Amino acid sequence: MKIKMCDHIDVSGIRIEASQSVFTICNVNEDQFVTYSCKKCYNEIKELEHKIISKEEFEKYL
């Protein structure tokens, strides 16, 4: 499964506040991907078919 992170999350290890992080599984045209997004980007994602998951569940895909 593909993993995506929003542009507002620094992948070098410095993370935004956990309370602002949203972990989701999204479905687009039969493709599934896992995202780690901030609330701002989540507002764009929630228009897609999605399911919110826990941080622990997200980490299983890494």
C-alpha positions in Angstrom: 0.0 0.0 0.0 1.2 3.5 -0.8 2.0 5.9 2.0 1.6 9.6 1.6 2.4 12.5 3.9 1.2 16.0 3.6 3.6 18.8 2.8 3.2 20.4 6.2 4.7 17.4 8.0 8.5 17.5 8.2 9.7 14.0 7.4 13.1 14.7 8.8 11.8 13.7 12.2 10.3 17.0 13.5 6.6 16.3 13.7 3.8 18.7 14.2 1.7 18.4 17.3 0.2 14.9 17.5 -3.2 16.4 18.3 -3.1 18.0 14.8 -2.2 14.8 13.0 -4.8 12.7 11.2 -4.1 9.1 10.0 -6.4 7.8 7.3 -6.8 5.0 4.7 -8.1 6.5 1.4 -9.6 4.9 -1.6 -9.3 6.5 -5.0 -10.2 4.7 -8.2 -9.6 1.2 -6.7 -6.2 2.4 -5.3 -5.8 2.4 -1.5 -3.2 4.6 0.2 -2.4 5.5 3.8 -1.9 9.1 4.7 -0.4 11.0 7.6 -1.8 14.5 7.4 -2.3 17.7 9.4 -5.8 19.0 10.0 -5.4 21.5 7.1 -4.7 18.8 4.6 -7.2 16.5 6.0 -10.0 18.9 5.0 -9.0 18.1 1.4 -8.8 14.4 2.0 -12.2 14.0 3.7 -13.9 14.6 0.4 -12.5 11.2 -0.7 -13.7 7.9 0.5 -11.7 7.4 3.7 -11.4 5.8 7.1 -9.6 7.4 10.0 -7.2 5.0 11.7 -5.0 5.2 14.8 -1.4 6.1 14.8 -0.5 2.6 15.8 -2.4 1.2 12.8 -0.7 3.7 10.5 2.7 2.6 11.7 2.0 -1.0 10.7 2.1 0.2 7.1 5.6 1.8 7.4 
